[in-house]
Amino acid sequence: MFRHRADRAKKEGDRYYALYKKSEELGDKKEAEKNLKLSQKYYQGYRENVQKAEQYKRQSF
């Protein structure tokens, strides 16, 4: 379950990072900053879910 959440969060983080780069190229600083913050939020969620997945993997039956 946590591995699935981590994969989804990584995809969303990648998507927002690509939007950040595109906005930065176009010179839209406000949109770029918004996308960067969202990207960081999703990458943080990715790291947390990977840690939880590893923790529960060790506790498996």
Buried (B, 14 or more C-beta within 10 A) or exposed (E): EBBEBBBBBBEBBBBBBEBBBEBBEEEEEEBBEBBBEBBBBBBEBBEBBBEBBEEEEEEEE
